[in-house]
Amino acid sequence: MKIAVVTGASSGMGREFVLQLGHFYHNLDEIWVIARRRDRLEQLQSVSRVPLRIFEGDLMKKQVYREYYRTLLDRKPDVRMLVNAAGFGKSGKFADIAEQGKKLQTDMIDINCRALTRMTQMTLPHMERGSRIVNLASAAAFCPQPGFAVYAATKSYVLSFSRALRAELKPRGIHVTAVCPGPVDTEFFTVSGELKGSLKKLALVQAPAVVHKALKDSRKKRAVSVYGVQMKAAFIGAKILPHSLILKAEEIFIR
Ligand SMILES: NC(=O)c1ccc[n+]([C@@H]2O[C@H](COP(=O)([O-])OP(=O)(O)OC[C@H]3O[C@@H](n4cnc5c(N)ncnc54)[C@H](OP(=O)(O)O)[C@@H]3O)[C@@H](O)[C@H]2O)c1
């Protein structure tokens, strides 16, 4: 049985991956979807081209991993693609976020880094030559972001981990792509706080276009998928400019 696995499938880019995967891969028997909101996953089932298997649960708790692991052992699927899209961000100064909730910052690390790593570790034994891993990093991974400090750091982890894993898995013919979008119009901002800064607002793009590019880049075995001219410029800028200079520019133009 050939399957894809998508975490964070109940909204935004994860949901969009589920909708587009059936167009990109015609031989998928099922897509396994993971998120907390079952009603959203059931709604997705009614519009997906490919049958879904729903795993309802919180990726910060053990239960959903147990169910996923048992089902992997039981069904022995050939996982053609793993999309790690579950994640969230909280914007604001580090000390202020800490005042809003003691666990907010560490929860960000748990879901964006630990859950993604754990899902990859559990799924990899079920992946064969030609399969793919797509990890949702962010343009926030390119350099430190005051006002989004922990989130940007978690996404740097995702980008760094994805690049290293890609090198390790190359001999096995498993291809890893890190997706690094700028602001995307999803429910992300209801959790993170309103999108601030006119440059960021100008850069806002739609999820279907970002996901379409990500799936194309994954097919082309690209290491990193960056959508849009502005984010491509940011990607190159972060490579050639000193981070101290970028931090100054962020202070003037973005916040
Ligand atoms: N939107 C942006 O501007 C942007 C830009 C760059 C990168 N990203 C990254 O892209 C990924 C997808 O974000 P999005 O924009 O599509 O946001 P979104 O619409 O808020 O989707 C986030 C998804 O993650 C799931 N999720 C969150 N916490 C979870 C938990 N504890 N357990 C299980 N599932 C959980 C949510 O499902 P439930 O709530 O149903 O559990 C939801 O399906 C994230 O990793 C985000 O950091 C977003």
The ligand as an ORCA input file, in Angstrom:
! r2SCAN-3c Opt
* xyz 0 1
  N       1.588     30.891      7.532
  C       2.811     31.371      7.491
  O       3.034     32.584      7.342
  C       3.989     30.435      7.564
  C       5.200     30.856      7.008
  C       6.295     30.021      7.049
  C       6.185     28.765      7.623
  N       5.014     28.365      8.176
  C       4.963     27.028      8.779
  O       4.127     26.214      7.992
  C       3.534     25.187      8.803
  C       2.025     25.188      8.547
  O       1.504     26.423      9.025
  P       0.191     27.085      8.425
  O       0.564     28.426      7.953
  O      -0.469     26.145      7.501
  O      -0.627     27.295      9.774
  P      -2.028     26.724     10.286
  O      -3.085     26.948      9.270
  O      -2.202     27.332     11.637
  O      -1.778     25.159     10.421
  C      -1.052     24.596     11.468
  C      -1.364     23.117     11.543
  O      -0.585     22.538     12.601
  C      -1.424     21.730     13.405
  N      -0.953     21.704     14.782
  C      -0.576     22.750     15.536
  N      -0.262     22.339     16.767
  C      -0.460     20.996     16.789
  C      -0.325     20.000     17.799
  N       0.056     20.293     19.041
  N      -0.608     18.701     17.480
  C      -1.023     18.392     16.224
  N      -1.154     19.288     15.234
  C      -0.886     20.580     15.524
  C      -2.808     22.404     13.317
  O      -3.836     21.444     13.540
  P      -4.798     21.392     14.827
  O      -4.935     22.778     15.359
  O      -6.083     20.822     14.290
  O      -4.115     20.451     15.756
  C      -2.834     22.845     11.870
  O      -3.289     21.815     11.060
  C       3.945     25.510     10.232
  O       5.023     24.686     10.582
  C       4.367     26.964     10.182
  O       5.329     27.247     11.156
  C       3.895     29.170      8.153
*
